[in-house]
Amino acid sequence: MNKILKEKEIKRWWDSKRQLRWQNIYEGKDYSSLALNNREFKILYYLNKNNKKLNILEIGFGGGQLAYKILKKGHHYTGIDVSSNLTKIANAKCKKYQKKNFNFSVGSFNKKLKFKNNCFDLVIMAGVLQYSSDPKFVFNEINRVLKEKGEFICAQTNVFKLHFFFKLRTLLIRLYYFLSKEEYEINDSLRSFFLETKLKKYVNKNLKKFITNNKYCNKGYSVNKFDFKKRIFFRKKLINLGKQNNFTVITKDACGPYLQIGYKFSIYAIFNYILEIFSNIFFFRFLKKFGESQIIIFKK
Ligand SMILES: C[S@@+](CC[C@H](N)C(=O)[O-])C[C@H]1O[C@@H](n2cnc3c(N)ncnc32)[C@H](O)[C@@H]1O
């Protein structure tokens, strides 16, 4: 797909009515809210390890939830986001802070960033890289705007989350991603698996008709009204991207939930709690590769 058209579609998606939910998505009780809160908790943990007042850039700020907490700590904050609606929401959320300490603006990381070289102490990007047309370009730009020894917190939704390995169709799709080195995500449905991947050339007319009409094959399928695909990311891919762009990896972390739970108490919540504890013990640290989001900290 044409790069400009894809960029327009991403903006159209992020300016759509549905995305107004980002205004209070962190206050929900479901899996997504728990995943977002866990990720934000870890980002703030690493950010607050440093006692200095920082000049921070966030790329893709959503509803401005992280910005609000960064400003509360007295840092200087700049944010860019492709969505005009979310920019208004984030501005409204942070209105109680002094205007001179923050700036939200509409912009895309797929274009050269409008900032000078070496001007930020820290860049944060959480759950945004899947929308990049060229991830190497994005990393290169982040490197350019960071000061020497500046840090980059890259938190990214993981395509190899643990709970995907417990369901046949999501497992099959993960195996396919792993073996095919596919660049873009598909819906977690057998319909997408057979008809939207490189496998489609092996599907004849009759089989296509069967797959399209079969109830099980359509589980997890949805029609995409926006003409773009999300990029696939996992731990190794992020680390390699950083290294290729002259970053040094200083921390490799991840967050849960590892199982598909929300805030409600259940037996799965207990299992999840145990997995979270185990993931911090040396011998079981490999579990983090299957965490909900990967959190990699790079240094320039
Ligand atoms: C999944 S949300 C994550 C929001 C926030 N970082 C968080 O974790 O709560 C993705 C965000 O990236 C923004 N975004 C998508 N494509 C972008 C682009 N090309 N340039 C800048 N921001 C973009 C969206 O508007 C949205 O705010």
PDBQT file of the ligand as one rigid body, heavy atoms in Angstrom, charges set to zero:
ROOT
HETATM    1  C1  LIG A 401      -2.281   2.364  21.322  1.00  0.00    +0.000 C 
HETATM    2  S1  LIG A 401      -2.304   4.100  21.537  1.00  0.00    +0.000 S 
HETATM    3  C2  LIG A 401      -1.122   4.308  22.846  1.00  0.00    +0.000 C 
HETATM    4  C3  LIG A 401      -1.324   5.608  23.571  1.00  0.00    +0.000 C 
HETATM    5  C4  LIG A 401      -0.396   5.844  24.774  1.00  0.00    +0.000 C 
HETATM    6  N1  LIG A 401       0.993   5.801  24.393  1.00  0.00    +0.000 N 
HETATM    7  C5  LIG A 401      -0.663   4.841  25.864  1.00  0.00    +0.000 C 
HETATM    8  O1  LIG A 401       0.119   3.894  26.023  1.00  0.00    +0.000 OA
HETATM    9  O2  LIG A 401      -1.676   5.026  26.552  1.00  0.00    +0.000 OA
HETATM   10  C6  LIG A 401      -1.398   4.633  20.113  1.00  0.00    +0.000 C 
HETATM   11  C7  LIG A 401      -1.212   6.129  20.006  1.00  0.00    +0.000 C 
HETATM   12  O3  LIG A 401      -0.314   6.385  18.926  1.00  0.00    +0.000 OA
HETATM   13  C8  LIG A 401      -0.789   7.450  18.144  1.00  0.00    +0.000 C 
HETATM   14  N2  LIG A 401      -0.266   7.310  16.785  1.00  0.00    +0.000 N 
HETATM   15  C9  LIG A 401      -0.606   6.403  15.844  1.00  0.00    +0.000 A 
HETATM   16  N3  LIG A 401       0.109   6.602  14.724  1.00  0.00    +0.000 NA
HETATM   17  C10 LIG A 401       0.934   7.646  14.962  1.00  0.00    +0.000 A 
HETATM   18  C11 LIG A 401       1.894   8.352  14.189  1.00  0.00    +0.000 A 
HETATM   19  N4  LIG A 401       2.122   8.009  12.931  1.00  0.00    +0.000 N 
HETATM   20  N5  LIG A 401       2.562   9.380  14.756  1.00  0.00    +0.000 NA
HETATM   21  C12 LIG A 401       2.295   9.753  16.040  1.00  0.00    +0.000 A 
HETATM   22  N6  LIG A 401       1.381   9.139  16.802  1.00  0.00    +0.000 NA
HETATM   23  C13 LIG A 401       0.704   8.107  16.288  1.00  0.00    +0.000 A 
HETATM   24  C14 LIG A 401      -2.308   7.312  18.235  1.00  0.00    +0.000 C 
HETATM   25  O4  LIG A 401      -2.996   8.486  17.898  1.00  0.00    +0.000 OA
HETATM   26  C15 LIG A 401      -2.469   6.904  19.690  1.00  0.00    +0.000 C 
HETATM   27  O5  LIG A 401      -2.539   8.019  20.532  1.00  0.00    +0.000 OA
ENDROOT
TORSDOF 0
